[in-house]
C-alpha cells in the first residue's frame, strides 16, 4: 500500500529507517556486527544511509527505502531514476571488501533472482550468461541488460559478464516489513536488557534523532559507556546458575504425574514422527482424543532427550497457568526470565525443547484464559526470534485435545502464521493402540474378549485402568 503524500510519508520513511538503525545497533550488542555509522562522511557517504562494518572487516553500504511512491514493488527504472546503481558501482569499485544493499518492505523479485543466480554459478561467465540469463524470459533478460548498462558493463564482453557476477555477489536486497523490524527490535530489547523495553527503545530513538552521532562510528564499547551513563541495565542470564536446577525441578514435577502401563513405555510410531520433525528444527502440535496417550508420547520424547543430554523443559499448563507476560510467568516458575530466554541461555550450541502440555485446559482452569493464551503466543514469538540467530533450533511441543484444537478460536489463533515466511507447525495426531499392540499387552486373554471390550482397551487410559482391576473377574459385560 502506498504512503500518504506529503509530511506523513516523510515521517513514515524516517520511522522505518530509525527502527532499522535500532535493529543494527542491537546487533552490535549481540556481536553479530562490529559497528554502525549513520550518514557516513567522505567517499563512504555516497548512496549510504548506514555503513555497517562486519566482524570480518567487510563494509556494507545500506540504503533504506520505506516505499516506492505509489508502487508495491521496485523496478530497474525506479532505482536508476534515483541513481542507486551509480552509487553502488562507485562503492563496489573501491575494493573487494565492500558490499551494497537495499532495505525495503516491498519486493524486488528480479534483483533477488539475479543475485541468487550469481551466487549459484560456477564463475564461468559464458555458462552464466548462456544458461542462467539467456534461457530466462524476455523481461528478466532485459533487466540483466539494463543492470549491466547502469553499471557500465557490456554484455558482449566476457570480462564484463565476469565483473557483473562479482558485483551481484556483493549486492543484496533485504525485504523487511515494518512489523518484522519492530518485532525483532522488541524481542531483542526484552532479551538483552533488564530495563523496561519502552525506556530502552525511547532512548535509542532519542540517541539517533537528537544526539550528535551522525558520521560517527557506533561500537560495542561506546554503547556500553552510553548505556552505563543512562543507567540502562543489561541482563546476564548466561551467568545465572539458577536455570538448570530449576529446569530439573520443573521437569521432575511434570514426569511425576505420568504413570505408565505395567509393561512400561509402548513405543509408538507417532513418537518417531515427532523426533524426526524435532531433529529438523520444527515445532509440533501433538493432538488426539482424551486418553489416547498424548502424555505417554511426550514422556517417550523426554526419555530420548534425557538419554542424549539435550536440554528441555516440560510444563503442565493446568498446574502452572501462564499469566501476565512470558517474563513474569517465568519469574513465577522460579526462573530469572522467560522460558525461551532461559533455555536459549543454556543451549546456544545445541537443539532444545519446550513442552507445554494440557493447552486445552486453559479454557477451563481460569476465567481469563485469553491472558494465558497471550503468554503462549508471546513464547512462540520469542522462540521464533531466538531461532533466527541459532543454527540449532529451539522447538516447541504443544499438547492439546483434537476437539479444542479444531473448535477453540483462541487455541487455533496461536498457530496462524503472522507473516508469509512463518514456518508451518507440524500437526501430529495420536490415535488408539492398534489390535496387535493391545494383544501383546493383554496376552492370550485378549482373544476371549468380545469386540466391545477389545475396542475399549485400545484406548491407553482404559488399558491402564484395566490392568488395575481384578484379573479373576470376567469383564466382557463392561459398557463404555
Secondary structure, DSSP 8 states (H G I E B T S, - for coil): ----STHHHHHHHHHHHHHHHHHHHHHHHTTSEEEEEES--GGGGTT-SEEEEETTS-EEEEEE-S-BTTBSB--HHHHHHTTHHHHHHHHHTT-TTEEEEEEESSB-HHHHHHHHHHHTS-S-HHHIIIIIITTS-HHHHHHHHHHHHHTT--TTSHHHHHHHHHHHHTEEEEE--HHHHHHHHHHHHHHHBSS-HHHHHHHHHHHHHHSS-TTSEEEHHHHHHHHHHTT--B--GGG-THHHHHHHHHHHHHHHT---BTTB----HHHHHHHHHHHTT--EEEEESTTSSHHHHHHHHHHHHHHTT-EEEEEETTTS---S-HHHHHHHTT-SS-HHHHHHHT-TTS-EEEEEE-GGGHHHH-S-HHHHHHHHHHHHHHHHHHHTT-SS-EEEEEEEEHHHHHH-HHHHHHTS-SSTT----EEEEE----HHHHHHHH-GGGGGS-HHHHHHHTSHHHHHHHHHS-TTS--TT---
